[in-house]
Amino acid sequence: MSNKKVPLHVHVEALLNEASQQMPVGLNLEWEHYCKLEGLIAKIKEREAYRDGNLNNSSSIDDVKQLMIADNERRKERFPTFFEWLHLNDINPDKVEISYNDAQGFGLKTKVPLDTNDVVFDIPRKAIITSAVARESKLKILIDKDPLLSVMQNVLLAVYLVYERFSNPNSHWKAYIDILPRMFDTVVYFTKEEMTVLKHSPCAFREALRMLRNVARQYVSILQLTFTSNFEYFYMHISLNSWGVSAVTTRINHLPSPTGEPILSLIPLWDLCNHEESEQICTDYNEDKQTLICYAGHEYKTNSDFNIFYGKRSSVDFLVHNGFVPPNYRHDSYSLELGVGVNDPNYSRKKTILAKLGLECQNTFAVKPDQLATATKLFAFIRVFQADEGALTEIEEGIDNLSSLGQPTKACWKYLAMRFTLLRKATENSLASTLKTLYGDNSTDLPRVTMILLQLLKNEQKVLEMLAHCAESLVVCTPMSAMTIQENSKEAMDSK
């Protein structure tokens, strides 16, 4: 039966069923799971295509480029109206103006010199889209019936954006929504080829897959809710849901509330600030005036890019939640996957010891070069993993006091040095092969998202290199020199 003859609800129910399955374990099974999700989403998009309007539903590299160019032109035309809206809502943006570069897209640049801690602009609460605002809209009909919308503020904001964009021509937020991108570099827009590249970072692939599962379940939930509630204002389809989710995840921020629970929000103008590496958070909230204040984090000359520090996030966090990856890895860890195989002749004995240590037979350890020497759980696992008959017997005799297993041995350091080196080389070789298969010898004009993924993998490779160097250095060192190496590793990461 052709896809056009299969009722939409059949695909929707299949998607919900697949996205609700327990998360598979192991990269091969995770890839199979992704392929099923991707196939079902493609079928739903095909059935809903007549509703997609200008939303991107093409995987052609050239088509995507043309759509992005057209979208940038559309946004550029709407910025003057947006700045008029800012003034009407008591926001003075006169110290900054819109800028654009190929690396970061649209952002802000300075129109005047700024000193450190100068107030650049402030945003009153009335000009901020919050989950509280969404709760008082026509969505209240749905919120009263669905715990997902009443509990998950991010989902509520995503649905509210869709409603305001497509069903409220007189929306107070129209000037703001009109400058938002119509497509994003987020997980829900990744092609199968791009996810193939991402597989070379199992941790990042897994987080991307979790995001895709969550968005799929959210789509089905909202779709079913609008039908069962006879909600007349809009029909949720999968591309709109992807747009709403991406607009929220790439821009969301927290505002304080009287209850102490942060209120999720979208902050016009402020969310045009791009990211820069720093240690200083230059945003504050004035409770008395109910105003968000944006300060200059350092001195700026006129016509300089005005950026802010998004906070200490890993490359994977930036990719999954913001749709970009900065060329910096100092907040990154590497997710090291280790396991005792069921064919190990001492599997049951090792499993019992590991359980006493609070560990499974399959574990993922987040390791950083500047914290490697204190990774006691990792060392305990390796020592059990490497234990022969005699060593296991000795461990079992002291089963009630296993704390000493958290101390690394030379064998631990040698194992880790070899493991980190092999992982780095294996990823490097397999990635080169994948890129050649997908794009041939043309490595100078890769798709934008692929370049973002390569930056993530480059960051990960550098972390592996530093971990290998740290482990190799610690093989022959004394406890005192181990602390020195640890400090040197921290200084090396901090300087990047």
Summary of the structure (lengths in Angstrom):
residues: 496
radius of gyration: 25.5
end to end distance: 56.3
largest distance: 77.9
contacts: 1473
relative contact order: 0.10
helix: 56%
strand: 11%
